[in-house]
Amino acid sequence: MRILIVGGVAGGASAAARARRLNEDAEIIIFERGKYVSFANCGLPYYAGGVIEKRDDLLVQTPEKLRKRFNIDVRIEHLVESIDREKKQIKVKDLASGKEYFEEYDYLILSPGAEPIVPPFEGADLDCVHTVRTIPDIDAIKSKIDANEVKKAVVIGAGFIGLEMAENFRERGIETHLVEKMDQVMPPFDKDVAVILHREIGRNDIRLHLSEEVINNGKKDLKTN
């Protein structure tokens, strides 16, 4: 039996480990387009803030560890370009060499992850604008903080990652503004819980901008527009 998994990190790596426990003889291959197959997503902001001191502590599993412990073939920097369901095969591109090849499967698991949503404002493509999703993302942010290039930070979006990034910018002594389009942080939470968070954000000297969105080079107040 051949089990091919598209994407690593939490979903793909966990599916691979579970598949191995269910079948000791199956051939299992993970295709991950990035350089890291399994890392602590939630730890990324805390690495930037210095709470997590060692970068290696972000790595949950490596290709070598997965191969040794679970006999799983992990191919990093490999992009799955297409799926032929009738032939039960995928087309893969080795991003390092540019080589393309096909792999057949009995079972195919899709765990491709997601991409951060970047608001369509002017200047979103500048070098000072970053997203937080992968280890290279946080490496770029941390390197600028460590080089003392960051005096002020604006975090767009007050969900889990936005709050954690705002917290860690302040941990590094950076003036921090948190912009949220809704009228509260953590929109899935009840308002009475959000009020507690608003108070804590203010207590930590983070400037909170609610009911506002970023447009071009400024913010639009949704309460008055």
Residue frames as qw, qx, qy, qz and C-alpha x, y, z in Angstrom:
[[0.000, 0.887, 0.461, 0.000, 0.00, 0.00, 0.00],
 [0.413, 0.163, 0.005, 0.896, 1.27, 3.47, -0.93],
 [0.151, -0.868, -0.441, 0.171, 0.03, 6.50, 1.01],
 [0.407, 0.315, 0.067, 0.855, 1.03, 9.91, -0.34],
 [0.235, -0.791, -0.439, 0.356, 0.53, 13.01, 1.79],
 [0.339, 0.611, 0.155, 0.699, 0.57, 16.52, 0.35],
 [0.200, -0.770, 0.128, -0.592, 1.79, 18.96, 2.99],
 [0.550, -0.001, -0.701, 0.453, 3.50, 18.47, 6.31],
 [0.150, -0.373, 0.334, -0.853, 3.43, 20.47, 9.57],
 [0.451, -0.110, 0.631, -0.621, 0.54, 19.71, 11.97],
 [0.816, 0.243, 0.121, -0.511, -1.95, 18.06, 9.61],
 [0.754, 0.472, -0.439, -0.128, 0.27, 16.12, 7.24],
 [0.213, 0.445, -0.802, 0.336, 2.88, 14.96, 9.74],
 [0.500, -0.125, 0.627, -0.583, 0.20, 13.86, 12.21],
 [0.860, 0.284, -0.005, -0.423, -1.66, 11.97, 9.48],
 [0.594, 0.497, -0.631, 0.032, 1.56, 10.22, 8.48],
 [0.057, -0.342, 0.816, -0.463, 2.32, 9.15, 12.05],
 [0.680, 0.046, 0.441, -0.584, -1.24, 7.89, 12.52],
 [0.823, 0.397, -0.262, -0.310, -1.13, 5.97, 9.23],
 [0.377, 0.458, -0.784, 0.184, 2.07, 4.27, 10.32],
 [0.332, -0.194, 0.745, -0.544, 0.51, 3.16, 13.60],
 [0.786, 0.226, 0.251, -0.517, -2.40, 1.66, 11.68],
 [0.922, 0.387, 0.003, 0.025, -0.24, -0.07, 9.07],
 [0.560, -0.647, 0.398, 0.330, 3.37, -1.04, 9.73],
 [0.653, 0.053, 0.601, 0.458, 3.98, -2.14, 6.13],
 [0.400, 0.858, 0.322, 0.023, 2.59, 0.78, 4.13],
 [0.525, 0.126, 0.120, 0.833, 4.91, 2.99, 2.10],
 [0.085, -0.904, -0.373, 0.190, 4.27, 6.55, 3.31],
 [0.488, 0.179, 0.139, 0.843, 5.64, 9.64, 1.57],
 [0.057, -0.854, -0.326, 0.402, 5.16, 13.28, 2.63],
 [0.467, 0.440, 0.252, 0.725, 5.65, 16.04, 0.04],
 [0.246, -0.830, -0.274, 0.419, 6.32, 19.43, 1.63],
 [0.503, 0.756, 0.127, 0.400, 7.06, 22.46, -0.54],
 [0.181, -0.927, 0.246, -0.216, 8.83, 24.30, 2.27],
 [0.399, 0.513, -0.697, 0.304, 12.08, 23.46, 4.06],
 [0.179, -0.218, 0.754, -0.593, 10.42, 22.41, 7.33],
 [0.411, -0.194, -0.820, -0.348, 8.11, 19.44, 7.62],
 [0.553, -0.624, -0.551, -0.029, 6.95, 19.89, 11.23],
 [0.283, 0.201, -0.338, 0.875, 7.26, 22.96, 13.43],
 [0.148, -0.554, -0.669, 0.473, 5.47, 24.73, 16.27],
 [0.125, 0.632, 0.407, 0.648, 3.25, 27.29, 14.52],
 [0.397, -0.860, -0.291, -0.136, 2.04, 28.78, 17.78],
 [0.681, -0.516, -0.014, 0.520, 5.60, 29.30, 18.94],
 [0.539, 0.477, 0.216, 0.659, 6.61, 31.57, 16.05],
 [0.089, -0.891, -0.064, -0.441, 5.61, 34.90, 17.70],
 [0.682, -0.723, 0.105, 0.028, 7.36, 33.87, 20.93],
 [0.802, 0.019, 0.164, 0.574, 10.59, 33.18, 19.06],
 [0.279, 0.688, 0.134, 0.657, 10.45, 36.73, 17.68],
 [0.386, -0.846, -0.003, -0.368, 9.86, 38.02, 21.21],
 [0.221, 0.555, -0.697, 0.395, 12.75, 36.06, 22.68],
 [0.744, -0.334, 0.342, -0.467, 10.53, 33.97, 24.96],
 [0.968, 0.095, 0.193, 0.126, 11.62, 30.93, 22.93],
 [0.224, -0.818, 0.392, 0.355, 15.35, 31.47, 22.75],
 [0.338, -0.295, 0.800, 0.400, 16.53, 28.64, 20.52],
 [0.523, 0.344, -0.350, -0.697, 15.31, 28.40, 16.94],
 [0.317, 0.126, -0.929, -0.140, 15.69, 24.62, 16.99],
 [0.186, 0.174, 0.792, -0.555, 13.04, 24.49, 19.72],
 [0.546, 0.355, 0.002, -0.759, 10.50, 25.38, 17.02],
 [0.496, 0.287, -0.734, -0.364, 11.24, 22.17, 15.14],
 [0.806, -0.207, 0.326, -0.449, 8.91, 19.39, 16.26],
 [0.876, 0.029, 0.456, 0.153, 10.14, 16.77, 13.79],
 [0.078, 0.656, -0.533, -0.529, 12.74, 16.67, 11.03],
 [0.795, 0.350, -0.362, -0.339, 12.79, 14.46, 7.91],
 [0.357, 0.382, -0.825, 0.213, 15.56, 12.42, 9.51],
 [0.292, -0.117, 0.731, -0.605, 13.59, 11.85, 12.74],
 [0.761, 0.219, 0.145, -0.594, 10.41, 10.87, 10.88],
 [0.701, 0.406, -0.560, -0.171, 12.36, 8.45, 8.72],
 [0.218, 0.320, -0.850, 0.357, 14.16, 6.88, 11.68],
 [0.328, -0.025, 0.683, -0.652, 11.20, 6.65, 14.04],
 [0.664, 0.349, 0.409, -0.520, 8.29, 5.96, 11.68],
 [0.465, 0.024, 0.747, 0.474, 9.95, 4.85, 8.44],
 [0.363, 0.829, 0.381, -0.188, 8.31, 7.77, 6.61],
 [0.549, 0.192, 0.319, 0.748, 9.87, 9.19, 3.44],
 [0.008, -0.875, -0.267, 0.403, 9.82, 12.99, 3.74],
 [0.543, 0.313, 0.337, 0.703, 10.60, 15.07, 0.67],
 [0.102, -0.779, -0.223, 0.577, 10.99, 18.73, 1.55],
 [0.085, 0.586, -0.328, -0.736, 11.03, 21.44, -1.13],
 [0.106, 0.135, 0.895, 0.413, 8.83, 19.25, -3.30],
 [0.399, 0.250, 0.122, -0.874, 5.72, 20.83, -4.83],
 [0.370, 0.323, 0.869, 0.062, 2.74, 18.72, -5.88],
 [0.081, 0.197, -0.301, -0.929, 1.55, 20.37, -9.08],
 [0.631, 0.043, -0.303, -0.713, -1.42, 18.23, -10.12],
 [0.480, -0.070, 0.825, -0.289, -3.48, 15.14, -9.32],
 [0.490, 0.119, -0.647, -0.572, -4.75, 12.58, -11.83],
 [0.617, -0.170, 0.537, -0.549, -7.54, 10.80, -9.98],
 [0.908, 0.269, -0.100, -0.306, -8.22, 8.29, -12.76],
 [0.704, 0.424, -0.525, 0.223, -4.60, 7.12, -12.91],
 [0.737, -0.667, -0.090, 0.056, -4.21, 7.63, -9.15],
 [0.719, 0.023, -0.037, 0.693, -1.00, 9.57, -9.51],
 [0.117, -0.947, -0.104, 0.279, 0.39, 12.99, -8.72],
 [0.622, 0.598, -0.056, 0.503, 2.86, 15.20, -10.56],
 [0.591, -0.730, -0.062, 0.338, 5.68, 16.44, -8.35],
 [0.469, 0.776, -0.166, 0.387, 8.34, 19.10, -8.88],
 [0.729, -0.350, -0.191, 0.557, 11.62, 19.04, -6.97],
 [0.051, 0.994, 0.097, 0.008, 12.07, 22.76, -6.31],
 [0.486, -0.689, 0.386, 0.375, 15.81, 22.40, -5.69],
 [0.448, -0.154, 0.702, 0.531, 16.63, 20.70, -9.01],
 [0.415, 0.383, -0.198, -0.801, 13.60, 21.64, -11.10],
 [0.128, 0.055, -0.953, -0.268, 13.01, 17.98, -11.93],
 [0.668, -0.011, 0.111, -0.736, 9.40, 16.86, -12.42],
 [0.186, 0.102, -0.974, -0.082, 8.17, 13.31, -11.93],
 [0.686, -0.277, -0.265, -0.618, 5.05, 11.25, -11.18],
 [0.054, -0.175, 0.898, -0.401, 4.17, 9.13, -8.16],
 [0.547, -0.283, -0.639, -0.461, 1.32, 6.62, -7.95],
 [0.229, -0.237, 0.625, -0.708, -0.80, 6.14, -4.86],
 [0.256, -0.357, -0.896, -0.069, -3.38, 3.89, -3.27],
 [0.244, -0.829, -0.476, 0.165, -4.46, 6.59, -0.84],
 [0.336, 0.427, 0.005, 0.839, -3.89, 10.33, -1.11],
 [0.338, -0.731, -0.465, 0.367, -4.13, 12.70, 1.87],
 [0.280, 0.656, 0.127, 0.690, -4.31, 16.43, 1.18],
 [0.479, -0.745, -0.290, 0.361, -2.99, 18.74, 3.88],
 [0.536, 0.492, 0.115, 0.676, -1.73, 21.76, 1.91],
 [0.327, -0.385, -0.330, 0.798, -2.33, 24.33, 4.65],
 [0.152, 0.900, 0.409, -0.013, -3.30, 27.92, 3.94],
 [0.446, 0.338, 0.020, 0.829, -1.95, 31.34, 3.04],
 [0.143, -0.477, -0.419, 0.759, -2.18, 34.48, 5.18],
 [0.236, 0.813, 0.492, 0.204, -4.77, 37.01, 4.03],
 [0.363, -0.197, 0.007, 0.911, -3.07, 40.28, 3.08],
 [0.238, 0.787, 0.411, -0.394, -5.46, 43.26, 2.82],
 [0.587, 0.491, 0.366, 0.530, -5.34, 44.89, -0.63],
 [0.123, -0.957, -0.084, 0.250, -3.78, 48.18, 0.44],
 [0.519, 0.791, -0.217, 0.241, -1.13, 50.22, -1.33],
 [0.017, -0.729, 0.609, -0.314, 2.34, 49.29, -0.13],
 [0.905, -0.263, 0.236, -0.238, 1.49, 45.73, 0.90],
 [0.925, 0.296, -0.082, 0.223, 4.41, 44.51, -1.20],
 [0.089, 0.858, -0.398, 0.313, 7.04, 46.62, 0.58],
 [0.574, 0.237, -0.711, 0.330, 9.93, 45.00, 2.44],
 [0.103, -0.239, 0.587, -0.767, 8.62, 46.28, 5.76],
 [0.758, -0.072, 0.051, -0.646, 5.34, 44.33, 5.41],
 [0.112, 0.258, -0.958, 0.051, 5.42, 40.75, 6.69],
 [0.810, -0.242, -0.241, -0.476, 3.09, 37.84, 7.27],
 [0.270, -0.441, 0.798, -0.310, 3.46, 35.20, 9.98],
 [0.913, 0.095, -0.083, -0.388, 2.91, 31.64, 8.83],
 [0.937, 0.172, -0.225, 0.204, 6.24, 29.84, 8.48],
 [0.715, -0.481, 0.016, 0.507, 9.71, 29.75, 10.02],
 [0.470, 0.225, 0.236, 0.820, 11.19, 31.87, 7.19],
 [0.128, -0.806, -0.332, -0.472, 8.43, 34.44, 7.87],
 [0.573, -0.814, -0.087, 0.046, 9.42, 34.81, 11.50],
 [0.739, -0.135, 0.113, 0.650, 13.14, 34.68, 10.67],
 [0.304, 0.537, 0.246, 0.748, 12.69, 37.80, 8.53],
 [0.343, -0.847, -0.187, -0.360, 10.85, 39.65, 11.30],
 [0.763, -0.600, -0.032, 0.239, 13.23, 38.62, 14.07],
 [0.692, 0.103, 0.106, 0.706, 16.32, 39.54, 12.08],
 [0.101, 0.677, 0.152, 0.713, 15.04, 43.10, 11.71],
 [0.572, -0.791, -0.108, -0.188, 14.17, 43.32, 15.40],
 [0.840, -0.347, 0.019, 0.417, 17.58, 41.97, 16.39],
 [0.538, 0.278, 0.143, 0.783, 19.26, 44.50, 14.11],
 [0.127, -0.546, -0.361, 0.746, 17.36, 47.26, 15.96],
 [0.054, 0.125, 0.515, 0.847, 15.60, 48.28, 12.75],
 [0.296, -0.577, -0.674, -0.352, 12.09, 48.19, 14.24],
 [0.031, 0.080, -0.411, 0.908, 10.90, 51.11, 16.37],
 [0.544, 0.164, 0.286, -0.772, 7.18, 50.88, 15.68],
 [0.023, 0.049, 0.959, 0.278, 5.03, 47.93, 14.59],
 [0.597, 0.099, 0.053, -0.794, 1.47, 47.79, 13.27],
 [0.173, 0.029, 0.984, 0.017, -0.28, 44.44, 13.55],
 [0.515, 0.053, -0.275, -0.810, -3.30, 44.00, 11.28],
 [0.748, -0.157, -0.571, -0.301, -5.84, 41.59, 12.68],
 [0.287, -0.487, 0.589, -0.577, -6.52, 40.78, 16.33],
 [0.928, -0.094, -0.283, -0.222, -6.97, 37.03, 16.19],
 [0.888, -0.412, 0.044, 0.197, -4.70, 34.56, 17.95],
 [0.744, 0.169, 0.076, 0.642, -1.60, 35.28, 15.88],
 [0.127, 0.756, 0.071, 0.638, -2.19, 39.04, 15.85],
 [0.571, -0.791, 0.034, -0.219, -2.48, 39.20, 19.63],
 [0.889, -0.292, 0.097, 0.340, 0.60, 37.03, 20.09],
 [0.596, 0.406, 0.082, 0.688, 2.65, 39.16, 17.70],
 [0.130, -0.837, -0.021, -0.531, 1.53, 42.37, 19.43],
 [0.767, -0.641, 0.038, 0.002, 2.47, 40.87, 22.79],
 [0.853, -0.128, 0.140, 0.487, 5.93, 39.93, 21.58],
 [0.366, 0.661, 0.064, 0.652, 6.61, 43.23, 19.86],
 [0.365, -0.845, 0.068, -0.384, 5.96, 44.92, 23.20],
 [0.896, -0.392, 0.065, 0.198, 8.16, 42.31, 24.89],
 [0.715, 0.166, 0.117, 0.669, 10.96, 43.63, 22.69],
 [0.237, -0.562, -0.169, 0.775, 10.22, 47.24, 23.64],
 [0.140, 0.168, 0.551, 0.806, 8.63, 48.22, 20.33],
 [0.367, 0.256, 0.229, -0.865, 5.78, 50.73, 20.08],
 [0.085, 0.149, 0.950, 0.259, 2.90, 48.54, 18.95],
 [0.492, 0.178, 0.049, -0.851, -0.44, 49.32, 17.30],
 [0.228, 0.151, 0.961, 0.044, -3.09, 46.61, 16.86],
 [0.390, 0.192, -0.200, -0.878, -5.69, 47.26, 14.15],
 [0.210, 0.214, 0.953, -0.050, -8.91, 45.22, 14.03],
 [0.186, -0.207, -0.518, -0.809, -11.77, 45.67, 11.57],
 [0.465, -0.546, -0.682, -0.143, -14.35, 44.31, 14.05],
 [0.275, -0.779, 0.076, -0.558, -15.41, 46.12, 17.21],
 [0.730, -0.586, 0.328, -0.126, -13.53, 43.69, 19.45],
 [0.109, 0.539, -0.830, -0.094, -10.41, 41.52, 19.47],
 [0.107, -0.024, 0.993, -0.054, -10.82, 37.76, 19.02],
 [0.490, -0.004, -0.241, -0.838, -14.14, 38.01, 17.10],
 [0.584, -0.157, -0.769, -0.206, -15.15, 34.38, 17.87],
 [0.274, -0.168, -0.729, 0.605, -15.18, 35.20, 21.59],
 [0.171, -0.809, -0.562, -0.035, -18.15, 36.67, 23.45],
 [0.135, 0.807, -0.016, 0.575, -18.02, 40.41, 23.99],
 [0.588, -0.783, 0.100, -0.175, -17.70, 40.15, 27.77],
 [0.877, -0.205, 0.169, 0.400, -14.53, 38.06, 27.32],
 [0.552, 0.545, 0.133, 0.618, -13.17, 40.47, 24.72],
 [0.195, -0.920, 0.001, -0.341, -13.60, 43.38, 27.15],
 [0.766, -0.586, 0.193, 0.182, -11.19, 41.68, 29.53],
 [0.770, 0.148, 0.261, 0.563, -8.70, 41.30, 26.69],
 [0.229, 0.825, 0.134, 0.499, -9.10, 44.97, 25.72],
 [0.458, -0.875, 0.104, -0.120, -8.25, 45.98, 29.27],
 [0.828, -0.347, 0.282, 0.339, -5.19, 43.73, 29.36],
 [0.635, 0.485, 0.238, 0.553, -4.00, 45.03, 25.98],
 [0.004, -0.910, -0.015, -0.415, -4.20, 48.60, 27.26],
 [0.676, -0.718, 0.162, 0.043, -2.46, 47.67, 30.49],
 [0.797, -0.134, 0.339, 0.481, 0.46, 46.41, 28.41],
 [0.034, -0.713, 0.182, 0.676, 0.65, 49.70, 26.51],
 [0.302, 0.153, 0.765, 0.548, -0.46, 48.31, 23.16],
 [0.277, 0.317, 0.029, -0.907, -2.49, 50.86, 21.21],
 [0.330, 0.309, 0.891, 0.041, -5.70, 49.20, 20.12],
 [0.274, 0.243, -0.252, -0.896, -7.61, 50.44, 17.05],
 [0.341, 0.296, 0.885, -0.118, -11.04, 48.79, 16.83],
 [0.450, 0.739, 0.477, -0.155, -13.59, 49.15, 14.01],
 [0.133, 0.840, -0.329, -0.411, -10.78, 50.37, 11.75],
 [0.900, 0.214, 0.308, 0.222, -9.18, 48.93, 8.66],
 [0.375, -0.490, 0.380, 0.689, -5.96, 49.72, 6.82],
 [0.600, 0.721, 0.342, 0.063, -6.41, 51.52, 3.49],
 [0.510, 0.752, -0.117, 0.402, -3.45, 52.68, 1.43],
 [0.441, 0.320, -0.470, 0.695, -1.21, 54.72, 3.73],
 [0.260, -0.299, 0.379, -0.836, -3.75, 55.34, 6.47],
 [0.020, 0.239, 0.944, -0.229, -6.63, 53.83, 8.44],
 [0.346, -0.353, -0.387, -0.778, -10.36, 54.20, 7.88],
 [0.220, -0.002, 0.706, -0.673, -12.57, 54.51, 10.94],
 [0.180, -0.274, -0.860, -0.391, -15.53, 52.23, 10.23],
 [0.108, -0.563, -0.690, 0.442, -17.58, 53.82, 12.97],
 [0.082, 0.683, 0.114, -0.717, -17.68, 57.17, 11.19],
 [0.149, 0.363, -0.608, -0.690, -17.58, 56.07, 7.51]]
